[in-house]
Amino acid sequence: MEKESFEDIEVARILNEAFVAIKVDREERPDIDHIYMSVCQAMTGHGGWPLTIIMTPARKPFFAGTYFPKNSRAGMPGLVDILTQIRVMWNKSRDRLLEAGEQITKSLQLRAGAVPGDTLSGQTLENAYKQLHNRFDRQHGGFGAAPKFPVPHNLTFLLRYWKRTGKKVALDMVEKTLQAMYSGGIYDHIGYGFSRYSTDEKWLVPHFEKMLYDNALLALAYIETYQATGHDFYAHVAREIFTYVLRDMTSPQGGFYSAEDADSEGEEGRFYLWTPGEISEILGKKNGEAFCCLYHITATGNFEGRSIPNLIRENPEGVSVAADMQPDGPVETVRQMRSKIFEAREKRVRPFKDDKILVSWNGLMIAALAKGAAVFEKAIYREAAFRAVDFIYKEMRREDGRLLARYRDGEAAHPAYLDDYAFLTWALLELYGATFEATCLEKAIMLVKKANDLFWDKDKGGFFFYGNDVEQLIARPKEIYDGALPSGNSVMLNNLLRLSRLTGDMAFAETAGKLVEAFAGEVATHPSGYTYFLTGLGFHLGATREIVIAGRPGNPAVEKMLQAVRRRFLPETVTIFHPEGEAGKDIEKLAPFLKEQRQVNETATAYICQNFACQAPVTDYHEFIKNL
């Protein structure tokens, strides 16, 4: 629409004569996007972008749609005709449009609150699993038909369901999907990182745009699957994602950029596509042929006459997790060839980089890096996560401490939304698990308390999307649906439950209970649409464990116990380190129950507790592993 209509002289004339044209960046103002997308879905039965809304001067919408061509064609109304007709109606029948705007706005306001009703239980988790199982693509992995989106929180929910029930088919669904996505063209085999989604069912042809949040959530899914299975393949993919992000998506100050476009040189995917001749020119004839054979780069191509590198095997029962190996050569040879192709690709015109820095998406990447630092024992991930946190706290807060959602070109703007507070809290909790620095836990507690003040609905429960201290729009929505991103309410549910177990403060658990109650009716209707919320529900319903390890910081026996916990997939377990000395007093202020849980006989000591009821302390490592 930008090219066809908004840069067109005729459309501009019509707009400027009769309308006030406003273009909204939905990443800077997701509050506006949420509200008017709800309008479009209610009025038309579907949504999407570009989103087209026509409203009264009081911001009350009476017309909604998505894409419109400039002129009517093939039964699709054109923007020129729509604008012309609405202009006539505005002059002749304005009362009808104003009344429509009033009715739509009232309907929106009624729908904006949470819908209580139902009680959520273990059966809700079972229902979500069945829905995902029914939609699962057994041949290609993923859920539903094309276009296919990764939706990593579906996978992390299934991992927890497998852990809870022992149903291996749930784990198989996760592994099949993660392997198939990596093998397809949705994964950048030359420079790493995942594209936004696949236009086909095989994950071959992506929409080539790369988003920070997709890569963060997918890294978390691959890391957790590595913890669950012990298979190095999943760790390998997560590390490659981090290589891409730290190389291409990190600002000099430490924050993470938002996205890379699909287009370069006016063509979608141009940066990522190859011909056999281009490959042979870089690698030579023999190596070039081997590389083209491995990555399916052919003369006919698989995308507009050129090839997207991929590792899809045409008749796989399960895609080989050793797909990185070529049959007649070692992995190192493939890596060297890929490195040469990457260096050549770097000389091409790159896609445009969206260098906005958003607190919410940065929170997700910080969480992923912190998890990677803990599981892989990689200091570089921990340092990158801390740099990003420091950047946010230095550059993206007002003087009164209020978070600001967006930073670009030295300017931070827009009071932060629920997602910003929720995702940054998640990041700090993962950083605590990676470092056991009390300041991370302290910051997480302060963020949740501030979010409670700004967003909590004191009447009906649940968190509103935008704060009570900012411009109030025509409605104040609460987002619970876990779409491309988990909702802020879903993430906050998980945060509250983890904080209650880490600190012993049951006020957090009480708020979590009210949150579950507030959205029970909505979640029960179609549970697989709320899979990240259900990870919190599983935690809420389950027999959670707290592991306290007490001892001297740096003691090898302490580190060995901590690492044993970090490497395992223990989704309903929280781990706390209680250091001896002054550092121990800092964590005791946040979690007073730790005063009773100290090292025994100056030896690394583990306390394994279930819902705060603890077994006898353990000092022997092998006994600890057995109890674990």
PANU-289833 format. One record per residue (C-alpha): residue number from 0; x, y, z. Coordinates in Angstrom, 1 decimal. Each point is the difference from the previous one (the first is absolute). Last residue first. Layout:
N
(NUM (X Y Z))
...
// end
This chain:
628
(627 (17.6 -34.5 42.2))
(626 (0.2 -2.4 2.9))
(625 (2.4 -2.3 -1.9))
(624 (2.0 3.0 -1.1))
(623 (0.3 1.3 3.6))
(622 (1.0 -3.5 1.2))
(621 (2.8 0.1 -2.6))
(620 (1.1 3.4 1.1))
(619 (0.2 -0.8 3.7))
(618 (-1.0 3.0 2.2))
(617 (-3.7 -0.5 0.2))
(616 (-2.4 1.9 2.4))
(615 (-3.0 -2.0 1.2))
(614 (-3.0 0.4 -2.2))
(613 (-1.9 3.3 -0.1))
(612 (-3.6 1.1 0.0))
(611 (-0.1 3.3 -1.8))
(610 (-2.4 -1.2 -2.8))
(609 (2.4 -2.9 -0.5))
(608 (3.5 0.6 1.3))
(607 (3.4 -1.3 -0.9))
(606 (2.7 1.5 2.2))
(605 (3.6 -0.3 -1.2))
(604 (3.2 0.6 1.9))
(603 (3.5 0.9 -1.1))
(602 (2.2 -0.8 3.1))
(601 (0.9 2.3 2.9))
(600 (-1.4 -2.7 2.4))
(599 (-3.5 0.7 -1.4))
(598 (-0.7 2.9 -2.3))
(597 (-2.9 2.1 0.9))
(596 (-3.8 -0.2 -0.4))
(595 (-1.6 1.6 3.1))
(594 (0.6 3.6 -1.1))
(593 (-1.2 -1.0 -3.5))
(592 (-3.7 0.5 1.1))
(591 (0.6 3.8 -0.1))
(590 (0.1 0.0 -3.9))
(589 (0.6 3.6 -1.1))
(588 (1.9 1.2 3.1))
(587 (1.6 -3.5 0.1))
(586 (1.5 0.6 -3.5))
(585 (1.9 3.0 1.2))
(584 (1.1 -1.6 3.3))
(583 (1.6 -2.9 -1.9))
(582 (2.3 2.3 -1.9))
(581 (1.4 1.1 3.4))
(580 (1.2 -3.5 0.9))
(579 (-1.0 -3.4 -1.3))
(578 (-1.9 -0.2 -3.3))
(577 (-3.6 -1.2 -0.2))
(576 (-0.6 -1.0 -3.6))
(575 (-3.6 -0.3 -1.1))
(574 (-1.5 -2.4 -2.5))
(573 (-3.6 -0.1 -1.2))
(572 (-1.6 -3.3 -1.2))
(571 (-3.1 -0.4 -2.1))
(570 (1.9 0.0 -3.3))
(569 (2.8 -2.4 1.0))
(568 (1.7 -0.8 -3.2))
(567 (3.5 -0.8 1.3))
(566 (3.2 1.9 -0.8))
(565 (-0.6 2.7 2.5))
(564 (-0.6 -2.4 2.9))
(563 (3.3 -1.9 -0.6))
(562 (1.7 3.4 -0.5))
(561 (-1.0 1.2 3.5))
(560 (1.2 -3.2 1.6))
(559 (3.4 0.2 -1.7))
(558 (0.4 3.7 0.8))
(557 (-0.6 -0.7 3.7))
(556 (2.6 -2.8 0.0))
(555 (2.5 2.2 -1.9))
(554 (-0.4 2.7 2.7))
(553 (-0.1 3.3 -1.9))
(552 (-2.6 1.5 2.4))
(551 (0.1 -1.8 3.4))
(550 (-3.0 -2.2 0.7))
(549 (-3.7 -0.4 -0.1))
(548 (-2.0 -1.6 -2.8))
(547 (-3.8 0.5 0.3))
(546 (-2.2 -1.9 -2.3))
(545 (-3.7 0.9 0.0))
(544 (-2.5 -2.5 -1.5))
(543 (-3.4 0.5 -1.5))
(542 (-2.7 -2.6 0.4))
(541 (-2.2 1.1 -2.9))
(540 (-3.1 2.1 -0.3))
(539 (1.6 3.5 -0.2))
(538 (3.0 -1.3 -2.0))
(537 (-2.3 -1.7 -2.4))
(536 (-2.1 3.3 -0.2))
(535 (3.2 1.9 -0.7))
(534 (0.8 -2.2 -2.9))
(533 (-3.7 0.4 -0.9))
(532 (0.4 3.7 -0.4))
(531 (2.8 -0.8 -2.5))
(530 (-2.4 -2.3 -1.9))
(529 (-2.9 2.4 -0.3))
(528 (-1.5 -0.7 -3.4))
(527 (0.2 -3.8 0.8))
(526 (-2.5 0.6 2.8))
(525 (-3.0 0.9 -2.3))
(524 (-3.1 0.8 2.2))
(523 (1.8 -0.7 3.3))
(522 (2.4 2.9 -0.5))
(521 (-2.8 2.6 -0.3))
(520 (-2.0 -1.2 3.0))
(519 (3.1 -0.4 2.2))
(518 (1.4 3.5 -0.7))
(517 (-0.8 1.7 3.3))
(516 (0.4 -3.2 2.1))
(515 (3.5 -0.6 -1.2))
(514 (1.0 3.6 0.7))
(513 (-1.6 -0.2 3.5))
(512 (2.1 -3.1 0.7))
(511 (3.1 1.8 -1.2))
(510 (-0.8 2.9 2.3))
(509 (-0.2 -2.4 2.9))
(508 (3.3 -1.7 -1.0))
(507 (1.8 3.4 0.0))
(506 (-1.5 0.8 3.5))
(505 (1.4 -3.4 1.0))
(504 (3.5 1.4 0.5))
(503 (2.3 -3.0 0.4))
(502 (2.6 1.9 -2.0))
(501 (0.9 -2.5 -2.8))
(500 (-3.3 -1.8 0.1))
(499 (-2.2 3.1 -0.1))
(498 (2.3 1.5 -2.6))
(497 (-0.4 -3.0 -2.3))
(496 (-3.8 0.2 0.2))
(495 (-0.1 3.7 -0.6))
(494 (2.3 -0.2 -3.0))
(493 (-2.0 -2.9 -1.6))
(492 (-3.2 2.0 0.3))
(491 (1.8 3.1 -1.2))
(490 (0.9 -1.9 -3.2))
(489 (-3.5 -1.0 -0.7))
(488 (-1.4 3.5 0.8))
(487 (2.6 1.6 -2.3))
(486 (-1.1 -2.2 -2.8))
(485 (2.4 -2.6 -1.6))
(484 (1.2 1.3 -3.3))
(483 (-1.1 -1.2 -3.5))
(482 (-3.4 -0.7 1.6))
(481 (-0.5 -0.8 3.7))
(480 (-3.5 1.6 0.6))
(479 (-0.2 1.7 3.4))
(478 (-0.1 3.7 -0.9))
(477 (-2.0 2.3 2.3))
(476 (-1.4 3.0 -1.8))
(475 (-0.7 3.5 1.2))
(474 (-2.4 1.5 -2.4))
(473 (-0.5 3.4 -1.8))
(472 (3.6 0.9 0.9))
(471 (1.2 1.3 3.4))
(470 (3.2 2.1 -0.4))
(469 (2.4 -1.2 2.7))
(468 (0.3 -0.6 3.8))
(467 (-2.5 -2.9 0.3))
(466 (2.3 -2.1 -2.1))
(465 (-0.5 -1.9 -3.3))
(464 (-0.8 -3.7 -0.6))
(463 (-2.3 -0.5 3.0))
(462 (1.0 -2.7 2.5))
(461 (-2.4 -2.5 1.4))
(460 (-2.5 0.3 2.8))
(459 (-3.6 1.2 -0.2))
(458 (-0.2 3.0 2.3))
(457 (3.7 0.9 0.8))
(456 (1.0 -0.4 -3.6))
(455 (3.8 0.0 0.2))
(454 (2.0 2.1 -2.5))
(453 (1.9 2.8 1.7))
(452 (0.2 -1.0 3.7))
(451 (0.4 -3.7 -0.7))
(450 (2.6 0.7 -2.7))
(449 (2.0 2.0 2.6))
(448 (-0.2 -2.9 2.5))
(447 (1.1 -2.4 -2.8))
(446 (2.9 2.3 -1.0))
(445 (1.2 0.3 3.6))
(444 (0.0 -3.8 0.5))
(443 (2.0 -0.5 -3.2))
(442 (2.5 2.7 1.0))
(441 (0.6 -1.8 3.3))
(440 (0.4 -3.4 -1.7))
(439 (2.7 1.5 -2.3))
(438 (1.6 1.8 2.9))
(437 (0.3 -3.3 1.9))
(436 (2.6 -1.4 -2.5))
(435 (-0.6 -3.7 -0.4))
(434 (1.8 0.2 -3.4))
(433 (-2.0 -2.0 -2.5))
(432 (-3.1 -0.5 2.0))
(431 (0.0 3.7 0.9))
(430 (0.4 0.8 -3.6))
(429 (-3.1 -2.2 -0.8))
(428 (-2.0 1.9 2.6))
(427 (1.3 3.3 -1.4))
(426 (-1.1 -0.9 -3.5))
(425 (-3.5 -1.0 1.1))
(424 (-0.3 3.3 1.8))
(423 (1.0 1.7 -3.3))
(422 (-2.7 -1.9 -1.8))
(421 (-2.7 0.9 2.5))
(420 (0.9 3.7 0.3))
(419 (0.3 0.5 -3.8))
(418 (-3.1 -2.1 -0.7))
(417 (-2.0 2.1 2.4))
(416 (0.8 3.2 -1.9))
(415 (2.8 2.5 0.3))
(414 (-0.6 3.7 0.0))
(413 (0.8 1.2 -3.6))
(412 (3.5 1.3 -0.9))
(411 (3.7 -0.4 0.3))
(410 (2.2 2.2 -2.2))
(409 (3.7 -0.5 -0.8))
(408 (-0.6 -1.0 -3.6))
(407 (-2.6 -2.7 0.9))
(406 (-1.5 -1.2 3.3))
(405 (-3.5 -1.4 0.6))
(404 (-2.2 -1.1 2.9))
(403 (0.9 2.4 2.8))
(402 (0.2 -1.3 3.5))
(401 (-1.1 2.2 2.9))
(400 (2.9 0.6 2.4))
(399 (-0.9 3.5 1.0))
(398 (2.8 1.4 -2.1))
(397 (-1.5 -1.7 -3.0))
(396 (1.4 -3.4 -1.1))
(395 (1.3 -1.4 -3.2))
(394 (3.6 1.2 -0.1))
(393 (1.7 -1.2 3.2))
(392 (-2.3 -2.8 1.1))
(391 (-0.5 -1.2 -3.5))
(390 (3.8 0.1 -0.8))
(389 (0.9 -1.8 3.3))
(388 (-2.5 -2.8 -0.9))
(387 (1.6 -0.2 -3.5))
(386 (3.5 -0.1 1.4))
(385 (-1.0 -2.7 2.5))
(384 (-1.4 -2.3 -2.7))
(383 (3.1 0.5 -2.1))
(382 (2.2 -0.9 3.0))
(381 (-2.0 -3.1 0.7))
(380 (0.2 -1.1 -3.6))
(379 (3.8 0.6 -0.2))
(378 (0.5 -1.9 3.3))
(377 (-1.2 -3.3 -1.6))
(376 (-0.8 -2.7 2.6))
(375 (-2.2 -1.8 -2.6))
(374 (-3.1 -0.3 2.2))
(373 (0.4 3.1 2.1))
(372 (1.3 2.3 -2.8))
(371 (-2.7 -1.3 -2.4))
(370 (-2.7 0.8 2.5))
(369 (1.4 3.5 0.4))
(368 (0.2 0.4 -3.8))
(367 (-3.7 -1.1 -0.3))
(366 (-1.2 2.3 2.8))
(365 (2.0 2.9 -1.5))
(364 (-1.5 -0.7 -3.4))
(363 (-3.6 0.0 1.5))
(362 (0.7 3.2 2.0))
(361 (1.4 1.7 -3.1))
(360 (-3.3 -0.7 -1.7))
(359 (-1.9 1.7 2.7))
(358 (2.4 2.9 0.6))
(357 (0.0 1.0 -3.7))
(356 (3.1 1.2 -1.8))
(355 (-0.7 1.4 -3.4))
(354 (2.7 -0.8 -2.5))
(353 (-2.2 -1.4 -2.7))
(352 (2.7 -1.4 -2.3))
(351 (-0.5 0.4 -3.8))
(350 (1.0 -3.1 -1.9))
(349 (3.7 -0.2 -0.9))
(348 (1.5 1.0 -3.3))
(347 (2.5 -2.9 -0.8))
(346 (3.6 0.0 1.3))
(345 (-1.1 -2.0 3.1))
(344 (-1.2 -2.8 -2.3))
(343 (3.6 -0.7 -1.0))
(342 (1.1 -0.3 3.6))
(341 (-3.0 -2.3 0.7))
(340 (0.9 -2.2 -3.0))
(339 (3.5 -0.4 1.3))
(338 (-1.2 -0.8 3.5))
(337 (-2.4 -2.6 -1.4))
(336 (2.9 -1.7 -1.7))
(335 (2.0 -0.1 3.2))
(334 (-3.0 -1.3 1.9))
(333 (-0.6 -2.7 -2.5))
(332 (3.6 -1.1 0.3))
(331 (-0.2 0.0 3.7))
(330 (-3.0 -2.3 0.0))
(329 (2.0 -2.8 -1.7))
(328 (-0.4 -1.1 -3.6))
(327 (-1.7 -2.6 -2.2))
(326 (-3.5 -0.1 1.4))
(325 (-0.3 3.7 0.9))
(324 (-0.6 0.6 3.7))
(323 (-2.2 3.0 1.1))
(322 (-3.1 -2.3 -0.5))
(321 (1.1 -2.0 3.0))
(320 (-3.4 0.7 1.6))
(319 (-1.4 -2.0 -2.9))
(318 (-3.5 1.0 -0.9))
(317 (-2.4 -2.6 1.3))
(316 (-1.9 -2.4 -2.2))
(315 (1.8 1.8 -2.8))
(314 (-1.0 -0.3 -3.6))
(313 (1.3 3.2 -1.7))
(312 (2.8 0.9 2.3))
(311 (0.0 3.7 0.8))
(310 (3.5 1.5 0.6))
(309 (-0.6 3.4 -1.4))
(308 (1.7 2.8 -1.9))
(307 (-2.6 2.2 -1.8))
(306 (0.7 -0.3 -3.7))
(305 (-0.5 2.3 -3.0))
(304 (-2.6 -0.1 -2.8))
(303 (-2.8 1.7 1.9))
(302 (0.4 -2.1 3.1))
(301 (1.0 -3.7 -0.2))
(300 (2.7 0.2 -2.6))
(299 (0.1 -1.4 -3.5))
(298 (3.8 -0.1 -0.1))
(297 (0.1 -1.6 3.5))
(296 (1.1 0.8 3.5))
(295 (-1.3 -2.9 2.2))
(294 (2.2 0.7 3.0))
(293 (2.1 -3.2 -0.1))
(292 (0.1 -0.3 -3.8))
(291 (0.9 3.7 -0.4))
(290 (2.8 -0.4 2.6))
(289 (1.4 -3.0 -1.8))
(288 (-0.2 1.6 -3.4))
(287 (1.7 3.1 1.3))
(286 (2.7 -2.1 1.7))
(285 (0.9 -1.6 -3.3))
(284 (-0.4 3.1 -2.3))
(283 (1.6 2.7 2.2))
(282 (-1.3 1.4 3.3))
(281 (-0.9 3.6 -0.9))
(280 (-0.6 -0.3 -3.8))
(279 (-1.6 -3.4 0.6))
(278 (-2.6 1.6 2.4))
(277 (-0.9 2.8 -2.5))
(276 (-0.3 -2.5 -2.8))
(275 (-2.3 -2.3 2.0))
(274 (-2.4 2.9 0.5))
(273 (-0.7 1.6 3.4))
(272 (-2.6 1.9 2.0))
(271 (0.3 1.6 3.4))
(270 (0.6 3.7 -0.8))
(269 (-2.7 0.0 -2.7))
(268 (-2.6 -1.3 2.4))
(267 (-2.7 2.4 -1.2))
(266 (1.3 2.2 -2.8))
(265 (0.4 3.8 -0.1))
(264 (3.8 -0.1 0.5))
(263 (-0.7 -1.6 3.4))
(262 (-3.3 -1.3 1.3))
(261 (-1.0 -2.1 3.0))
(260 (0.9 2.7 2.6))
(259 (2.1 -0.6 3.1))
(258 (-1.5 0.4 3.4))
(257 (-0.1 1.6 3.5))
(256 (3.5 0.9 1.0))
(255 (1.5 -1.2 3.3))
(254 (1.5 2.3 2.6))
(253 (3.7 -0.1 0.9))
(252 (1.2 3.5 -0.5))
(251 (1.6 -0.9 -3.4))
(250 (-3.3 -1.4 -1.1))
(249 (-0.5 -3.8 -0.3))
(248 (-1.9 -1.6 -2.9))
(247 (2.7 -1.1 -2.4))
(246 (2.8 -1.7 1.9))
(245 (-1.6 -0.6 3.4))
(244 (-3.3 -1.0 -1.6))
(243 (1.5 -2.3 -2.6))
(242 (2.4 -1.8 2.4))
(241 (-2.9 -0.3 2.4))
(240 (-2.1 -1.9 -2.6))
(239 (3.0 -2.2 -0.7))
(238 (0.3 -0.9 3.7))
(237 (-3.7 -1.0 0.1))
(236 (0.5 -2.2 -3.1))
(235 (3.0 -1.8 1.5))
(234 (-1.8 -0.5 3.4))
(233 (-2.8 -1.7 -1.9))
(232 (2.4 -2.3 -1.9))
(231 (1.8 -0.9 3.2))
(230 (-2.8 -2.4 1.1))
(229 (-0.3 -0.1 3.8))
(228 (-3.8 -0.6 -0.5))
(227 (-1.8 2.3 2.5))
(226 (2.9 2.5 0.5))
(225 (0.5 0.1 -3.8))
(224 (-3.7 0.5 -0.5))
(223 (0.2 2.9 2.5))
(222 (2.8 1.6 -1.9))
(221 (-1.8 -0.4 -3.4))
(220 (-3.2 1.6 1.4))
(219 (1.9 2.9 1.6))
(218 (1.9 0.6 -3.3))
(217 (-3.4 0.0 -1.7))
(216 (-1.4 2.6 2.3))
(215 (3.0 2.3 -0.5))
(214 (0.1 -0.5 -3.8))
(213 (-3.6 0.7 -0.4))
(212 (0.3 3.1 2.2))
(211 (2.8 1.5 -2.0))
(210 (-1.8 -0.2 -3.3))
(209 (1.4 -1.1 -3.3))
(208 (-1.8 0.9 -3.2))
(207 (0.5 -2.6 -2.7))
(206 (-3.7 -1.1 -0.3))
(205 (1.2 -3.6 -0.2))
(204 (0.0 -2.6 -2.8))
(203 (1.0 -3.4 1.3))
(202 (-1.8 -0.5 3.3))
(201 (-1.7 -3.1 -1.6))
(200 (-3.6 1.3 0.3))
(199 (0.6 3.1 -2.2))
(198 (0.2 3.7 0.6))
(197 (2.4 -0.5 3.0))
(196 (0.2 2.5 2.8))
(195 (2.0 2.9 1.5))
(194 (3.5 -1.1 -1.1))
(193 (2.3 -1.9 2.4))
(192 (3.6 0.7 0.9))
(191 (3.3 -1.2 -1.6))
(190 (2.3 1.7 -2.6))
(189 (0.3 -2.8 -2.6))
(188 (-2.7 -2.4 1.1))
(187 (-2.6 2.7 0.5))
(186 (-2.9 -2.0 1.4))
(185 (-3.4 0.5 -1.7))
(184 (1.6 -1.9 -2.9))
(183 (-0.6 -3.3 1.7))
(182 (2.2 -2.3 2.0))
(181 (-0.2 2.1 3.2))
(180 (-3.8 0.1 -0.2))
(179 (-0.2 -3.8 -0.6))
(178 (2.2 -0.8 3.0))
(177 (-1.9 2.3 2.4))
(176 (-3.3 -1.3 -1.2))
(175 (0.9 -3.7 0.2))
(174 (1.5 0.5 3.5))
(173 (-3.0 1.8 1.4))
(172 (-2.5 -2.5 -1.4))
(171 (2.2 -2.9 1.3))
(170 (-0.1 1.6 3.5))
(169 (-3.8 -0.1 0.0))
(168 (0.1 -3.5 -1.4))
(167 (2.1 -1.1 3.0))
(166 (-3.0 0.4 2.4))
(165 (1.8 0.0 3.4))
(164 (-2.8 2.1 1.5))
(163 (1.6 3.0 1.6))
(162 (3.3 0.0 -1.9))
(161 (-1.9 -0.6 -3.3))
(160 (-2.4 2.9 0.9))
(159 (3.0 2.2 0.8))
(158 (1.6 -0.7 -3.3))
(157 (-3.3 0.5 -1.7))
(156 (-0.3 3.5 1.5))
(155 (3.5 0.8 -1.2))
(154 (-1.0 -1.0 -3.5))
(153 (-3.2 2.0 -0.1))
(152 (2.1 2.9 1.5))
(151 (2.2 -0.2 -3.1))
(150 (-2.7 1.2 -2.4))
(149 (2.0 -0.8 -3.2))
(148 (-2.4 1.4 -2.5))
(147 (-1.3 -2.0 -3.0))
(146 (-1.8 1.5 -3.0))
(145 (-0.9 -2.7 -0.7))
(144 (-2.1 -2.6 1.7))
(143 (-0.4 -0.9 3.7))
(142 (2.6 -0.6 2.7))
(141 (3.7 -0.6 -0.3))
(140 (1.7 -3.1 -1.3))
(139 (0.4 -1.0 -3.6))
(138 (-1.6 -3.4 -0.4))
(137 (-1.9 -0.2 3.3))
(136 (-1.5 3.4 -0.4))
(135 (-1.5 0.6 3.5))
(134 (-3.5 1.5 0.1))
(133 (-1.6 -3.0 1.9))
(132 (3.0 -0.2 2.4))
(131 (-0.3 3.7 0.7))
(130 (-3.7 -0.3 0.9))
(129 (0.7 -3.1 2.1))
(128 (2.8 1.8 1.9))
(127 (-2.2 3.0 0.7))
(126 (-2.8 -2.3 1.3))
(125 (2.5 -1.8 2.3))
(124 (1.2 3.3 1.4))
(123 (-3.6 1.0 0.7))
(122 (-0.6 -3.4 1.6))
(121 (2.7 0.8 2.5))
(120 (-2.3 2.7 1.2))
(119 (-1.4 3.4 -0.9))
(118 (-3.3 1.1 1.5))
(117 (-2.6 1.5 -2.2))
(116 (-1.4 3.6 0.0))
(115 (2.1 3.1 -0.2))
(114 (0.2 2.1 -3.2))
(113 (2.7 2.6 0.3))
(112 (-1.0 3.5 -1.1))
(111 (0.3 1.5 -3.5))
(110 (-3.2 -1.6 -1.3))
(109 (-2.4 2.5 1.5))
(108 (2.3 2.9 -1.1))
(107 (0.0 -1.3 -3.6))
(106 (-3.8 -0.3 -0.1))
(105 (-0.2 3.6 1.2))
(104 (2.4 1.1 -2.6))
(103 (-1.8 -1.8 -2.8))
(102 (-3.3 1.5 1.1))
(101 (1.4 3.5 0.2))
(100 (1.8 -0.2 -3.4))
(99 (-3.2 -1.3 -1.6))
(98 (-1.9 2.9 1.4))
(97 (2.5 2.5 -1.3))
(96 (-0.1 -1.7 -3.4))
(95 (-3.9 0.2 -0.1))
(94 (0.0 3.6 1.2))
(93 (2.4 1.0 -2.8))
(92 (-2.5 -0.8 -2.7))
(91 (0.5 2.6 -2.7))
(90 (3.5 1.4 0.5))
(89 (1.6 -3.0 1.7))
(88 (-1.8 -2.3 -2.5))
(87 (1.5 1.8 -2.9))
(86 (3.5 -0.2 1.5))
(85 (-0.6 -3.6 0.8))
(84 (-0.8 -0.7 -3.6))
(83 (3.1 1.7 -1.3))
(82 (2.3 -1.6 2.5))
(81 (-1.3 -3.5 -0.8))
(80 (0.2 0.6 -3.7))
(79 (3.6 1.2 0.1))
(78 (1.0 -2.8 2.3))
(77 (-1.3 -2.6 -2.4))
(76 (-2.6 -2.6 0.8))
(75 (0.9 -3.6 -0.7))
(74 (-2.4 -1.8 -2.4))
(73 (2.8 -0.7 -2.5))
(72 (1.2 3.6 0.0))
(71 (-0.9 3.3 1.6))
(70 (2.7 2.6 -0.3))
(69 (2.9 0.8 2.4))
(68 (0.1 -3.5 1.4))
(67 (-1.4 -0.6 3.5))
(66 (1.8 -2.0 2.7))
(65 (-1.4 -0.2 3.5))
(64 (-3.5 1.1 0.9))
(63 (-1.9 2.3 2.3))
(62 (-2.7 2.6 -0.1))
(61 (-2.0 1.7 2.8))
(60 (2.8 0.7 2.5))
(59 (-0.3 2.4 3.0))
(58 (3.1 2.2 0.1))
(57 (-2.1 3.1 1.1))
(56 (0.8 1.5 -3.4))
(55 (-2.0 -3.0 -1.4))
(54 (1.7 -3.1 -1.3))
(53 (1.3 -1.7 -3.1))
(52 (2.3 -3.0 0.6))
(51 (2.3 -1.9 -2.3))
(50 (2.4 -2.6 1.4))
(49 (2.9 -0.9 -2.3))
(48 (0.1 -2.5 1.6))
(47 (-2.3 -2.7 1.3))
(46 (-3.5 -0.6 1.3))
(45 (-3.0 -2.3 -0.6))
(44 (-3.7 -0.2 0.7))
(43 (-0.7 3.3 -1.7))
(42 (-1.5 2.2 2.7))
(41 (1.2 -1.8 3.2))
(40 (3.5 -0.7 -1.5))
(39 (0.4 3.6 -1.2))
(38 (-1.1 1.4 3.3))
(37 (2.4 -2.3 1.9))
(36 (2.8 1.2 -2.3))
(35 (-1.0 3.5 1.0))
(34 (0.6 -0.6 3.6))
(33 (3.1 -2.1 -0.2))
(32 (1.7 2.4 -2.5))
(31 (-0.6 3.0 2.2))
(30 (1.5 -1.7 3.0))
(29 (2.8 -1.4 -2.2))
(28 (1.3 3.6 -0.5))
(27 (3.7 -0.2 -0.8))
(26 (-0.2 -3.5 -1.6))
(25 (-3.3 0.9 -1.7))
(24 (1.6 3.0 -1.7))
(23 (-3.2 2.0 -0.7))
(22 (-0.7 2.0 -3.2))
(21 (-2.5 2.8 0.4))
(20 (-1.9 1.6 -2.9))
(19 (-2.4 2.8 0.9))
(18 (-2.7 -0.3 -2.6))
(17 (-2.0 2.1 -2.5))
(16 (2.3 1.9 -2.4))
(15 (3.3 -1.6 1.1))
(14 (-1.3 -3.5 -0.5))
(13 (-1.4 0.6 -3.4))
(12 (3.1 1.9 -1.2))
(11 (2.3 -2.7 1.4))
(10 (-2.0 -2.7 -1.8))
(9 (0.5 1.8 -3.3))
(8 (3.7 0.8 0.6))
(7 (0.9 -3.6 0.9))
(6 (2.6 -0.6 2.7))
(5 (-2.7 -1.2 2.4))
(4 (-1.7 -2.1 -2.5))
(3 (1.9 -2.6 -2.0))
(2 (3.4 0.3 1.7))
(1 (-1.2 0.3 3.6))
(0 (-2.9 -2.3 -0.7))
// end
